[in-house]
Amino acid sequence: MKRLGIASFTARGGRAADTVAAAFEKEYEIVRYESGRGSLKAWCGGLFETGAAGIIFVGACGIAVRTIAPFIKSKTTDPAVLVIDEAEQFVISLLSGHIGGANRLAEQTAGILGATPVITTATDVNGKFSVDVFAKENGLRIGSMKAAKEISAAILRGEKAGVLCEGRIEGELPPELVLLEDENWEGMSNSRLPQNNVEEKMPARFGVVIMIGSGSWEDSVWTEWVHSNTMKAMETEAKAGRKESPLPPVILQLYPNAYVLGIGCRKGKTEQEITKAVQRAVAMLGVTMEDIAGVASIDLKKEEPGLLEFCRKNELRFETYSADALAAVEGDFSTSSFVKTVTGVDNVCERAALCMAREMSMKPDSGLTREDLPECTICVDREVRVDGEVRVDGEVHMNGEVFMDRKASACTDSMSADAAGKGVRLVLKKQAADGVTVAIAERTWGVRF
């Protein structure tokens, strides 16, 4: 559970702090500070250091500013900081309004106290789309804070931003955005709700484009498509006698936490040993821990201390499945007779990763549970290219390690689109080291505006 610090300095302020603490105690672990009880700066520094969700000061803004000043590092990591006046008239969003969630927390807190939220971020004040709020609400990793700032600046200037999305889109795009689609993108229309402001082709040059998806988009055909259509638009502008800058658009990449870890391990493996194995697997795939949505294993491991500690430290959802559920997943897996003797199923990590990826691919409004899901059949394209040579034996031994190509395809005809979507796939097969096995699956995902 995330921590929420609440500091007060007078009896009147303490009553306001009590009200706020009582309202949030089910959602957060409340950490109180009252005047005269230890060092305020040490209390505040500890909350910053341990990644608290937020800090609320009931008192003057000056106290809050001077207290947090030594600990402020980055808008991507700093906690939300609010200030409430003792009369409970105003709740001020002071730090990390968007990514840290201070603006939303201020509105919630103001609602509790019957106060007025004070929010000063430009996009909120002007009623414009905020890309960092959108990213936070949809669990997307921002590829470049510099590009995110340029997106916001362009929107505030009245420009429109183009949007390319690899996943499902739900809700209605705000007027500041235009959905860009190419007629050659297969299957995209089947995964989206109708949009009122869809434009099939890029009608004119967009100075800023938001690309939402997983994988290495720097080399993708989508990036090429954006630049190609931009140049075509610029040529049209030039023929009409209007000069345009030859610079390509600013492209902001937003990455979903689209991957699921399947982990198997011998009894007693430590958090450090599991972390080392996971870091190796994640690095092989070319993603980061921020791209991981959850961890799956067999139910024999649901109380395994090392696994539980790994998930706690990384704030990852942890699910376990029975041997029967894992055995029902069809596919080409790295089997082990020893593992089957111990667990009742011939592979834990690959099957568990696919089970959880399938479960997390359900639309949130489908109303389905894991019991509603049909059997999952996954086919993995095991073609591997090493030093120009293509092999299809599924494994390539290089310097004593096993590397798997990320190229994969999913055969999910037996699954409903609402239940698991299309495209659930195993992108990294079993990697074994020091009694820990790790596999990675990719889930289908979507965003909501």
Summary of the structure (lengths in Angstrom):
residues: 449
radius of gyration: 24.8
end to end distance: 26.8
largest distance: 75.6
contacts: 1432
relative contact order: 0.09
helix: 35%
strand: 25%
